[in-house]
Amino acid sequence: MATQILKDKSGIKIGEIRDNGNIQTIHDKSGIKLGEYRITQNTTHDKSGIKVGSGNLLTTFLVVLKM
């Protein structure tokens, strides 16, 4: 499983994306799962499994949290 650390412009960690083959999950800086991208279906789902859109929209979960 590969992990990509996401940082803001100041270099502070704001989250991470964990790649587990056919599914990528995004977690906030505390490790709480925010959503997942299902590669084979090309769909993004929230932490409850509800489809929120097509394509990889994982980083939008972090943008919504900062507003």
N, C-alpha and C positions, 0 to 999 in steps of 0.2 A: 504494500500500500504506500503510495507516494503522497506527500503532503506539501502543499504550496502555502507559504506564509504570506498573508496580505497585510501591508503596512500603509499608513497614511503618509502624507508628504513630509512629515517630521521624522519618519522612520519608526513610529510607534505601531506595534502590532494591533490590528483591528479585527483580525479573524484569520481563518485558514480554510483551505479547500483540501479535502481528503479524497484521493482517487482510489477506488476499490474495483477496478475493472470496468464493469458496465454502469456503475453508479458513482457520481461524485457528490459529496456532501459538503455543505458549508457550515462552519461553526463560528460563533462569535469569539471574542478574545478570552472569554471564560470557559470555552469549550462546549457551549450549549448549541445543539443542532438547530439550524434555522430553516434548512430546506435541502432538496436534493435534485440533481439533474440526472435523468435516465437516458444514457447515451443512445441505446438501441431504439428508444421511442422518440428521441429528440424533444423531450418535454421536461419542464421544471415543475417541481411540486413543493408546497410548503411543508413545515414540520409535521403537519397532520396528514399529509399525503394527498392534499387537494391540488389538482393541476392549476397552475397559475399562468402558464403560457408555453409556447413552442420555442425551442432553442435553449441555449444555456443562459439563464437569467440569474444565476446564483449571486453575483455581486450586487444585484439590486436589493437583496435582503439587507445588506449592510447599509446601503444608501438610505433606505426607509428608516432604519434605526437611528440615523444621525439627525433626522429632521425634527 
